[in-house]
Amino acid sequence: MTRPMTLPRPAPVRLPAPRRPRLTRGPELAAAVAVQLALLALLRPGHAGLAVGVGYALASWALLTAAFRRRRALGPADHVTLARVVLTGGAAALVAGHLTGDGRVWPLVAAASAALLLDGVDGKVARRTGTVSRLGARFDMETDAVLVMVLSVEVARSAGLWVLAIGAMRYAFGAAAWAAPWLRADLRPSVARKAVAVVQGVALVVAASGLVPHPGALVAAALALLVWSFGRDVVWLARRRHTDRRGAHGTGEAEGAQGIRGRGTDGARSARLLDPVAR
């Protein structure tokens, strides 16, 4: 009988080790600063506007570097929001120029309108690419707040200082959340809240353009809606806090209930600079 022939075993194939993703967050943010400076050169907002624009670019770079310090790179939706940051910086420079008598209105309207249009893009990009995150939502929200504040300053030049309440309300809410941490609890989704936020930007851009005969009335209506929206959410958060307290004391499991929520609405820990707030 013949012995069966044994074939030599093939040598194991060694796959190359997966490469670690490069740290691209820094270059991305640096590129945004460069684009911001190029936009300032194009807009020519005057000396005051140039100073504000450069300061805005550097402050944005520092804050975003700290906020995204645990990410190697920005996501697709973050790039859209970053473009909105650059446009908002251009708008801020133009408003500063207007305060000193330099600059024109239409470049401001164009930059602000583009930033508002992109506001509806970054959320869709995040959902389609599966990159939705709390940090990305916070990034989007804070960019909205800065743009509304910038537009409020512009419209306040002609309509009155009371318009600043629109831009300051978001920051007043954030300051209140430091004193009352239960305001940092998650809010239920609301179409009305999103619609009111869109109305603020649109109303301020229209008022700044001078296309309507009575811009103060338009902005006053927008402010009334904003007060209603914030007031409704504060009342809901207060009721939730009361319900959580009563439920926790009733079962004797306050610490357990707080642990399930991840962060108690009763203010278990102190606030930090980049802490998320409800709005």
ABEGO torsion letter per residue (X at the ends): XBBBBBBBBBBBBBBBBBBBBBBAAAAAAAAAAAAAAAAAAAAGAEAAAAAAAAAAAAAAAAAAAAAAAABABBBAAAAAAAAAAAAAAAAAAAAAAAAAGBEBAAAAAAAAAAAAAAAAAAAAAAAAAGABBAAAAAAAAAAAAAAAAAAAAAAAAAAEAAAAAAAAAAAAAAAAAAABAAAABBBBBBAAAAAAAAAAAAAAAAAAAGABABAAAAAAAAAAAAAAAAAAAAAAAAAAAAAAAAAAAAAGBAAAAAAAAGBBAAGABBBBAABBBAX
